């Protein structure tokens, strides 16, 4: 039930936000606004059910950190 309430509130926020946007590029702005709200809803729901989720640092932790450690070992550090 909590997830449904969260999704309904984000849907209301999207509808209200798109109504506030104007100008020639309204559709593009609504698209990016929707992308941001979708990411926020994903993070909110995964945090509320305590499930692991992807984040900006996931790429660093999974790829760049092991590559950096390999380079340091390769250089003799």
Beta strands, then each sheet from edge to edge (+ up, - down):
end
